[in-house]
Amino acid sequence: MHDSIRLTDTNSESESTERPVALITGGTDGIGRAVASQLAQAGLRVLLVGRNRDRGFEAARQLRSEQ
């Protein structure tokens, strides 16, 4: 069974419908991480999927710091 982690803090339901959402598989490293960064900088809400929880937290932290 996989763990589910909520890495975003949404204050209103309207936020999720106002911005496009990108679901990036393999978004914790390599090409997936680079794509996630580009899409986040373009203003999309990015959801990362990966196999390693620690790398997921680190990738999310890095994406937030780039904004």
C-alpha positions as CSV (number, residue, x, y, z in Angstrom):
1,M,0.0,0.0,0.0
2,H,1.3,3.5,-0.9
3,D,1.2,6.4,1.4
4,S,-0.6,9.6,0.4
5,I,1.0,12.9,1.3
6,R,-0.6,16.3,0.9
7,L,2.2,18.7,0.1
8,T,0.1,21.7,-0.8
9,D,-1.9,24.0,1.4
10,T,-5.1,25.0,-0.3
11,N,-7.1,27.6,1.4
12,S,-10.1,27.6,-0.9
13,E,-11.7,25.3,-3.4
14,S,-11.7,27.9,-6.1
15,E,-7.8,27.9,-6.2
16,S,-7.8,24.4,-7.7
17,T,-10.2,25.4,-10.5
18,E,-8.6,28.7,-11.4
19,R,-5.2,27.4,-12.3
20,P,-4.4,24.5,-14.6
21,V,-3.1,21.4,-12.9
22,A,-0.2,19.2,-14.0
23,L,0.3,15.7,-12.6
24,I,4.0,14.7,-13.0
25,T,4.9,11.1,-12.6
26,G,8.6,10.7,-11.8
27,G,8.6,14.3,-10.7
28,T,11.2,13.9,-8.0
29,D,14.3,13.6,-10.2
30,G,15.7,14.0,-13.8
31,I,13.4,14.9,-16.7
32,G,10.2,14.8,-14.5
33,R,11.7,17.2,-12.0
34,A,12.8,19.6,-14.7
35,V,9.3,19.5,-16.3
36,A,7.7,20.1,-12.9
37,S,9.9,23.1,-12.4
38,Q,9.1,24.6,-15.9
39,L,5.4,24.1,-15.4
40,A,5.4,25.5,-11.9
41,Q,7.2,28.6,-13.2
42,A,4.6,28.9,-15.9
43,G,1.9,29.2,-13.2
44,L,0.5,25.7,-13.2
45,R,-0.3,23.9,-10.0
46,V,2.0,20.9,-10.0
47,L,1.3,17.5,-8.3
48,L,4.3,15.3,-8.0
49,V,4.2,11.5,-8.0
50,G,7.2,9.4,-7.1
51,R,8.2,6.2,-5.3
52,N,10.3,7.8,-2.6
53,R,8.6,9.9,0.0
54,D,11.8,11.8,1.1
55,R,12.7,12.7,-2.4
56,G,9.1,13.9,-2.9
57,F,9.3,16.2,0.0
58,E,12.6,17.5,-1.1
59,A,11.4,18.1,-4.7
60,A,8.3,19.9,-3.4
61,R,10.5,22.1,-1.1
62,Q,12.8,23.0,-4.0
63,L,9.8,23.8,-6.3
64,R,8.4,26.1,-3.6
65,S,11.8,27.9,-3.2
66,E,12.0,28.5,-6.9
67,Q,8.7,30.4,-7.0
